[in-house]
């Protein structure tokens, strides 16, 4: 997961929280609607960024694989010393 992906995830969560505080959903169905609206804010931002840069924002990276590779590379580096 790239920094941009993390930022867009945070935008979705913050937007959902702010919309929820403004709308004050009363049940699960209303909360679900608010969550979709918050996610849509990040979706619009992602689409706009992709249009401006010509590059996809979503990557095949995930934190678990990244950390495992980093650990493996670090161990290989220690073997050489």
C-alpha positions as CSV (number, residue, x, y, z in Angstrom):
1,X,0.0,0.0,0.0
2,X,1.5,3.3,-1.0
3,X,1.3,6.6,0.9
4,X,-1.3,7.9,-1.5
5,X,-3.5,4.8,-0.8
6,X,-3.1,5.4,2.9
7,X,-4.0,9.0,2.6
8,X,-7.1,8.2,0.5
9,X,-8.2,5.6,3.1
10,X,-7.8,8.3,5.8
11,X,-9.8,10.7,3.7
12,X,-12.6,8.2,3.4
13,X,-12.6,7.5,7.1
14,X,-12.5,11.2,8.0
15,X,-15.2,12.1,5.5
16,X,-17.4,9.3,6.8
17,X,-16.9,10.6,10.4
18,X,-17.7,14.2,9.4
19,X,-20.8,13.2,7.4
20,X,-22.0,11.0,10.3
21,X,-21.6,13.9,12.8
22,X,-23.6,16.2,10.4
23,X,-26.3,13.7,9.5
24,X,-26.5,11.7,12.8
25,X,-27.7,8.4,11.4
26,X,-30.3,6.6,13.5
27,X,-29.8,3.0,12.4
28,X,-27.5,0.6,10.5
29,X,-29.1,1.4,7.2
30,X,-28.5,5.1,7.6
31,X,-25.0,4.5,8.8
32,X,-24.3,2.3,5.8
33,X,-25.5,5.1,3.5
34,X,-23.2,7.6,5.3
35,X,-20.2,5.2,4.9
36,X,-20.8,4.9,1.2
37,X,-20.9,8.7,0.9
38,X,-17.6,9.0,2.8
39,X,-16.0,6.4,0.6
40,X,-17.3,8.2,-2.5
41,X,-15.4,11.4,-1.4
42,X,-12.1,9.4,-1.5
43,X,-13.2,7.7,-4.8
44,X,-13.7,11.1,-6.5
45,X,-10.3,12.3,-5.2
46,X,-8.7,9.1,-6.5
47,X,-10.3,9.4,-9.9
48,X,-9.3,13.1,-10.2
49,X,-5.7,12.3,-9.2
50,X,-5.5,9.4,-11.7
51,X,-6.8,11.7,-14.4
52,X,-4.3,14.4,-13.6
53,X,-1.3,12.1,-13.3
54,X,-2.2,9.5,-15.9
55,X,-1.2,6.8,-13.4
56,X,-3.2,4.4,-11.3
57,X,-3.2,5.1,-7.6
58,X,-4.1,1.6,-6.4
59,X,-1.0,-0.7,-6.2
60,X,-0.6,-4.4,-5.7
61,X,1.5,-3.7,-2.6
62,X,0.2,-4.6,0.8
63,X,1.8,-3.9,4.2
64,X,2.2,-7.5,5.1
65,X,4.2,-8.4,1.9
66,X,6.2,-5.1,2.2
67,X,7.2,-5.8,5.7
68,X,8.1,-9.4,5.0
69,X,10.3,-8.3,2.1
70,X,11.9,-5.6,4.2
71,X,12.7,-8.2,6.9
72,X,14.1,-10.7,4.4
73,X,16.3,-8.0,2.8
74,X,17.6,-6.9,6.2
75,X,18.4,-10.5,7.1
76,X,20.3,-11.0,3.8
77,X,22.2,-7.8,4.6
78,X,23.2,-9.2,8.0
79,X,24.5,-12.4,6.5
80,X,27.0,-10.5,4.4
81,X,28.5,-8.7,7.4
